[in-house]
Amino acid sequence: MTTHEVRTTDAPHRSRALTVALWVLQVLLAAVFLSAAFTKLSGDPAQVEGFEAIGFGQWFRYLTGACELAGAIGLLVPRLCGLAAIALVGLMVCATLTNLFLIPGMAAVAILTVALGALLGLVARARWADTRELLARLRR
């Protein structure tokens, strides 16, 4: 979009403060997921052990880390941030279920994944009009 084009979304008009707060939240969430991706992709011993406990193999650690990395990057791209938030909500649902049912003693971590999922849900909701516009453009 050039500086002379006008956005055509039906996104609700947001105050400057709300827009800034939303971007701050997205940057913070991106930092959390970049950090999580790094520990998985770099072979942190705790991550290797944790994914062994799940029983899917280390390929699943790499896949999860790649999804976290892609989601973190997507949160920082204006046209992709809503879609990235939705994808990361799905990842947090899976992480919550894994922590509750597949790894003994990780129920406390499930609280963190639920909280992250809720924050991502707020981002996804706030960016819904942009996400709809992106999906409509992809269908054309």
C-alpha positions as CSV (number, residue, x, y, z in Angstrom):
1,M,0.0,0.0,0.0
2,T,1.5,3.4,-1.0
3,T,1.2,6.5,1.1
4,H,-1.6,7.8,-1.2
5,E,-3.8,4.7,-0.9
6,V,-6.6,4.6,1.7
7,R,-7.2,1.4,3.6
8,T,-10.4,-0.2,2.7
9,T,-11.0,-2.4,5.8
10,D,-14.0,-1.9,8.0
11,A,-11.7,-2.1,11.0
12,P,-13.1,0.0,13.8
13,H,-11.3,3.3,14.3
14,R,-8.9,2.9,17.2
15,S,-7.4,5.6,19.3
16,R,-3.7,6.1,18.9
17,A,-3.2,4.9,22.5
18,L,-5.0,1.6,21.8
19,T,-3.1,1.1,18.6
20,V,0.2,1.7,20.4
21,A,-0.8,-0.7,23.2
22,L,-1.8,-3.4,20.7
23,W,1.6,-3.1,19.0
24,V,3.4,-3.2,22.3
25,L,1.5,-6.4,23.2
26,Q,2.4,-7.9,19.8
27,V,6.1,-7.1,20.2
28,L,6.2,-8.5,23.7
29,L,4.4,-11.7,22.5
30,A,6.8,-11.9,19.6
31,A,9.7,-11.7,22.0
32,V,8.2,-14.5,24.1
33,F,7.8,-16.8,21.1
34,L,11.2,-15.9,19.6
35,S,12.8,-17.0,23.0
36,A,10.7,-20.2,23.1
37,A,11.7,-21.0,19.5
38,F,15.3,-20.4,20.2
39,T,15.4,-22.8,23.1
40,K,13.7,-25.5,21.0
41,L,15.7,-25.0,17.8
42,S,19.1,-24.7,19.6
43,G,18.7,-28.0,21.4
44,D,18.4,-26.7,24.9
45,P,18.7,-29.9,27.1
46,A,15.5,-29.1,29.0
47,Q,13.6,-28.9,25.7
48,V,15.1,-32.1,24.4
49,E,14.2,-33.9,27.6
50,G,10.7,-32.4,27.6
51,F,10.0,-33.5,24.0
52,E,11.3,-37.0,24.8
53,A,8.7,-37.1,27.6
54,I,6.0,-36.3,25.1
55,G,7.1,-39.3,23.0
56,F,6.7,-37.9,19.5
57,G,10.5,-37.6,18.8
58,Q,12.8,-34.6,18.3
59,W,11.3,-33.8,14.9
60,F,8.3,-32.5,16.9
61,R,10.6,-30.1,18.8
62,Y,11.9,-28.7,15.6
63,L,8.4,-28.4,14.1
64,T,7.1,-26.6,17.3
65,G,10.1,-24.3,17.3
66,A,9.6,-23.5,13.6
67,C,5.9,-22.7,14.2
68,E,6.8,-20.5,17.2
69,L,9.4,-18.7,15.1
70,A,7.0,-18.1,12.1
71,G,4.3,-16.9,14.5
72,A,6.7,-14.5,16.2
73,I,7.7,-13.0,12.9
74,G,4.1,-12.9,11.8
75,L,3.1,-10.9,14.9
76,L,5.5,-8.2,13.7
77,V,4.1,-8.0,10.1
78,P,1.1,-5.7,9.9
79,R,-0.8,-7.7,7.3
80,L,0.0,-11.1,9.0
81,C,-0.3,-10.3,12.7
82,G,-4.0,-11.3,13.1
83,L,-3.4,-14.6,11.2
84,A,-0.2,-15.3,13.2
85,A,-2.1,-14.7,16.5
86,I,-4.8,-17.2,15.4
87,A,-2.2,-19.8,14.6
88,L,-0.4,-19.2,17.8
89,V,-3.7,-19.6,19.8
90,G,-3.9,-23.0,18.2
91,L,-0.4,-23.8,19.2
92,M,-1.2,-22.7,22.8
93,V,-4.2,-24.9,22.9
94,C,-2.0,-27.9,21.9
95,A,0.7,-26.9,24.4
96,T,-1.9,-26.6,27.2
97,L,-3.3,-30.0,26.4
98,T,0.2,-31.5,26.2
99,N,1.2,-29.9,29.5
100,L,-2.0,-31.1,31.3
101,F,-2.2,-34.7,29.9
102,L,1.2,-35.9,28.4
103,I,3.9,-34.5,30.7
104,P,3.5,-35.2,34.4
105,G,4.0,-32.3,36.7
106,M,3.6,-29.6,34.1
107,A,0.1,-28.4,35.0
108,A,1.6,-25.1,36.3
109,V,3.0,-24.4,32.9
110,A,-0.5,-24.9,31.4
111,I,-1.5,-21.7,33.3
112,L,1.2,-19.8,31.3
113,T,0.1,-21.3,27.9
114,V,-3.6,-20.4,28.7
115,A,-2.5,-16.8,29.6
116,L,-0.5,-16.5,26.4
117,G,-3.4,-18.0,24.4
118,A,-5.8,-15.4,25.9
119,L,-3.4,-12.5,25.0
120,L,-3.1,-13.9,21.5
121,G,-6.8,-14.1,21.3
122,L,-7.1,-10.4,22.1
123,V,-4.6,-9.6,19.3
124,A,-6.5,-11.9,16.9
125,R,-9.8,-10.2,17.8
126,A,-8.4,-6.7,17.5
127,R,-6.9,-7.6,14.1
128,W,-9.9,-9.5,12.8
129,A,-10.9,-7.0,10.1
130,D,-7.3,-7.1,8.7
131,T,-7.3,-10.9,8.7
132,R,-10.6,-11.0,6.9
133,E,-9.2,-8.6,4.3
134,L,-6.1,-10.7,3.8
135,L,-8.1,-13.9,3.4
136,A,-10.4,-12.2,0.9
137,R,-7.4,-11.0,-1.1
138,L,-6.0,-14.6,-1.1
139,R,-9.3,-16.0,-2.5
140,R,-9.2,-13.6,-5.5
